[in-house]
Amino acid sequence: MGTTESETVGPSPRTTLRRMKERGSHERQVIDRILDEGIFCHVGFHAEGTTFVQPMAYARVDDDLYLHGAPGNRMLRWLADGAELCVTVTLLDGLVLARSAFHHSMNYRSVMVIGAGFEVVDDDEKQLAMDALVEHMVPGRSVDARRPSAGERRATLVVRVPIAEASAKVRTGGPVDDLDDLDLPVWAGQIPLALVAGAPLSEAGLPPEVSVPEYARVYPERRGQRLEGA
Ligand SMILES: Cc1cc2nc3c(=O)[nH]c(=O)nc-3n(C[C@H](O)[C@H](O)[C@H](O)COP(=O)(O)OP(=O)(O)OC[C@H]3O[C@@H](n4cnc5c(N)ncnc54)[C@H](O)[C@@H]3O)c2cc1C
């Protein structure tokens, strides 16, 4: 799912980076890479006088994000009615230890998408979104798993969120210490962090002829992480 014609989004008054602007980007390529590598998002919304931030699965299809859940899901119901939202996705790449406590930091890549969602009512689009949600989880899975029945599609509320107002922010590199602290006898540097996938664990009771599919077998490697237990 590539980036489409809209190569940048904004900045709008709400997505103009104020501090450390050089770490920010409104380029769709930067934004999309982070969205595509992330696995889940946090959705902030305001309902019935309270502000909530809820973790959710998501998928990107070109210029839109899709969220899904049960029709009774409070957040999705609220968003389907046009409530304002803010979706964030964060990839944590490392801890940054400076000589001074003050300059400790983290390396990260994160995206914020602000706007409003729409309920997906078209059945074909719903199917596309549900395929994309599975495919986002594990590429290759959507053509293998049984696809949702008409009843399952009816029992799923899907919300589309246009990536129309969005920003990315990326921090890389080591600590930025004060010049006066550079001679301190204190270790400084980075501790890299990454999400590690383990080897797939087969469910009990599978027919003997069903082995771990290629897309699951290579998943840990594709994530670029160590393949433990293989
Ligand atoms: C990684 C991840 C992915 C998820 N993906 C999806 C998804 O794709 N679709 C989906 O419908 N749900 C998903 N969930 C679950 C989701 O976060 C909510 O729990 C669920 O959608 C709440 O639905 P509700 O309307 O029943 O809850 P609400 O009625 O909205 O929640 C009532 C109260 O329950 C508590 N609560 C609800 N959810 C959580 C939570 N996650 N953690 C702690 N407290 C909570 C809060 O206090 C909240 O105010 C995901 C959760 C995680 C962690």
The ligand as an SDF file (V2000), in Angstrom:
LIG
                    3D

 53 58  0  0  0  0  0  0  0  0999 V2000
   -2.8760   -3.7320   21.2820 C   0  0  0  0  0  0  0  0  0  0  0  0
   -4.3750   -3.6310   21.3950 C   0  0  0  0  0  0  0  0  0  0  0  0
   -5.1530   -3.6760   20.2420 C   0  0  0  0  0  0  0  0  0  0  0  0
   -6.5380   -3.5920   20.3250 C   0  0  0  0  0  0  0  0  0  0  0  0
   -7.2750   -3.6060   19.1750 N   0  0  0  0  0  0  0  0  0  0  0  0
   -8.6100   -3.4610   19.2570 C   0  0  0  0  0  0  0  0  0  0  0  0
   -9.3960   -3.3870   18.0670 C   0  0  0  0  0  0  0  0  0  0  0  0
   -8.8770   -3.4310   16.9320 O   0  0  0  0  0  0  0  0  0  0  0  0
  -10.7360   -3.2470   18.2080 N   0  0  0  0  0  0  0  0  0  0  0  0
  -11.3330   -3.1840   19.4250 C   0  0  0  0  0  0  0  0  0  0  0  0
  -12.5530   -3.0450   19.4900 O   0  0  0  0  0  0  0  0  0  0  0  0
  -10.6290   -3.2240   20.5640 N   0  0  0  0  0  0  0  0  0  0  0  0
   -9.2840   -3.3660   20.5070 C   0  0  0  0  0  0  0  0  0  0  0  0
   -8.5480   -3.4010   21.6550 N   0  0  0  0  0  0  0  0  0  0  0  0
   -9.2640   -3.3020   22.9250 C   0  0  0  0  0  0  0  0  0  0  0  0
   -9.5520   -1.8210   23.1990 C   0  0  0  0  0  0  0  0  0  0  0  0
   -8.4030   -1.1770   23.7530 O   0  0  0  0  0  0  0  0  0  0  0  0
  -10.6990   -1.6240   24.1850 C   0  0  0  0  0  0  0  0  0  0  0  0
  -10.5130   -2.4230   25.3410 O   0  0  0  0  0  0  0  0  0  0  0  0
  -12.0430   -1.9480   23.6400 C   0  0  0  0  0  0  0  0  0  0  0  0
  -12.2000   -1.4720   22.3130 O   0  0  0  0  0  0  0  0  0  0  0  0
  -13.0470   -1.2920   24.5740 C   0  0  0  0  0  0  0  0  0  0  0  0
  -14.3040   -1.4460   24.1240 O   0  0  0  0  0  0  0  0  0  0  0  0
  -15.5790   -1.0930   25.0370 P   0  0  0  0  0  0  0  0  0  0  0  0
  -16.4710   -0.1900   24.2390 O   0  0  0  0  0  0  0  0  0  0  0  0
  -16.1220   -2.3540   25.5490 O   0  0  0  0  0  0  0  0  0  0  0  0
  -14.9710   -0.3360   26.2830 O   0  0  0  0  0  0  0  0  0  0  0  0
  -15.3970    1.0280   26.9980 P   0  0  0  0  0  0  0  0  0  0  0  0
  -16.8300    0.8440   27.3700 O   0  0  0  0  0  0  0  0  0  0  0  0
  -15.0890    2.1370   26.0570 O   0  0  0  0  0  0  0  0  0  0  0  0
  -14.4530    1.0370   28.1990 O   0  0  0  0  0  0  0  0  0  0  0  0
  -14.9280    1.1990   29.5320 C   0  0  0  0  0  0  0  0  0  0  0  0
  -13.7430    1.3760   30.4350 C   0  0  0  0  0  0  0  0  0  0  0  0
  -13.0150    0.1670   30.4570 O   0  0  0  0  0  0  0  0  0  0  0  0
  -11.6280    0.4550   30.6090 C   0  0  0  0  0  0  0  0  0  0  0  0
  -10.9060   -0.0430   29.4300 N   0  0  0  0  0  0  0  0  0  0  0  0
  -11.3730   -0.2490   28.1820 C   0  0  0  0  0  0  0  0  0  0  0  0
  -10.3930   -0.6770   27.3680 N   0  0  0  0  0  0  0  0  0  0  0  0
   -9.2730   -0.7240   28.1120 C   0  0  0  0  0  0  0  0  0  0  0  0
   -7.9360   -1.0970   27.8360 C   0  0  0  0  0  0  0  0  0  0  0  0
   -7.5280   -1.4750   26.6150 N   0  0  0  0  0  0  0  0  0  0  0  0
   -7.0450   -1.0480   28.8400 N   0  0  0  0  0  0  0  0  0  0  0  0
   -7.4210   -0.6680   30.0540 C   0  0  0  0  0  0  0  0  0  0  0  0
   -8.6620   -0.3050   30.3790 N   0  0  0  0  0  0  0  0  0  0  0  0
   -9.5810   -0.3300   29.4180 C   0  0  0  0  0  0  0  0  0  0  0  0
  -11.5160    1.9540   30.7230 C   0  0  0  0  0  0  0  0  0  0  0  0
  -11.5400    2.3270   32.0670 O   0  0  0  0  0  0  0  0  0  0  0  0
  -12.7510    2.4350   29.9930 C   0  0  0  0  0  0  0  0  0  0  0  0
  -13.1480    3.7450   30.3870 O   0  0  0  0  0  0  0  0  0  0  0  0
   -7.1590   -3.4610   21.5960 C   0  0  0  0  0  0  0  0  0  0  0  0
   -6.3720   -3.4000   22.7400 C   0  0  0  0  0  0  0  0  0  0  0  0
   -5.0050   -3.4670   22.6530 C   0  0  0  0  0  0  0  0  0  0  0  0
   -4.1840   -3.3380   23.9090 C   0  0  0  0  0  0  0  0  0  0  0  0
  1  2  1  0
  2  3  1  0
  2 52  2  0
  3  4  2  0
  4  5  1  0
  4 50  1  0
  5  6  2  0
  6  7  1  0
  6 13  1  0
  7  8  2  0
  7  9  1  0
  9 10  1  0
 10 11  2  0
 10 12  1  0
 12 13  2  0
 13 14  1  0
 14 15  1  0
 14 50  1  0
 15 16  1  0
 16 17  1  0
 16 18  1  0
 18 19  1  0
 18 20  1  0
 20 21  1  0
 20 22  1  0
 22 23  1  0
 23 24  1  0
 24 25  2  0
 24 26  1  0
 24 27  1  0
 27 28  1  0
 28 29  2  0
 28 30  1  0
 28 31  1  0
 31 32  1  0
 32 33  1  0
 33 34  1  0
 33 48  1  0
 34 35  1  0
 35 36  1  0
 35 46  1  0
 36 37  1  0
 36 45  1  0
 37 38  2  0
 38 39  1  0
 39 40  1  0
 39 45  2  0
 40 41  1  0
 40 42  2  0
 42 43  1  0
 43 44  2  0
 44 45  1  0
 46 47  1  0
 46 48  1  0
 48 49  1  0
 50 51  2  0
 51 52  1  0
 52 53  1  0
M  END
$$$$
